[in-house]
Amino acid sequence: MTLPSDLAAGAPRQPTAKGAPHPIRVVTTVISRTVVGSMGGLLLWAQLPVMALGWTAGVVQSGSMRPALMPGDVVLYQPPPRNRTPAVGQIVLVQDPTRPSHLLTHRVYQVLPNNLITKGDANSTPDSTPIRPTALQGVARLRVPWIGLPVQLWRAKQPMPEAIVLLGLAVLLALAALPLHSRSQHK
């Protein structure tokens, strides 16, 4: 049995129609451009309130707020209202009372006359140190999932996952930049 010449091993593949790009190339390019466009839209969505409204953006670093917030999520915080205490159940950004140079994102668990008690959703008990109202930095208003994952990995100093994410982004950008038609088809 003989094979047709176009199916023989080593024979160059021809496009499906004269001048039409290969379907795999079309699918790969469309998917990669869609993902890159979506990521760009999420980045823009995460930055608009920061620039236009003076909000604060932060990348979730730990799993203490699971399942509401996951590591790598970007949370946008509205400045705290003057002379008004956040309500029980609201997610707030505060200066961490146990580590003064760090910020903490937890949910308001209890409101006391001069302090707030916070608790991470994944934690079994409330935080041991009360929060002074002056430590309040913002109230969470918007969550943008996963877009801060590269930042979270970078800060966690995890080189292998960081390298995989960066390599994946590079491949995605390279695929998105591919033209649909190869140069040889335009001759």
Salt bridges, closest charged atoms under 4 A:
ASP73 OD2 - ARG143 NE 2.66
ASP96 OD2 - ARG99 NE 3.39
ASP121 OD2 - ARG107 NH2 2.80
ASP127 OD2 - HIS106 ND1 2.68
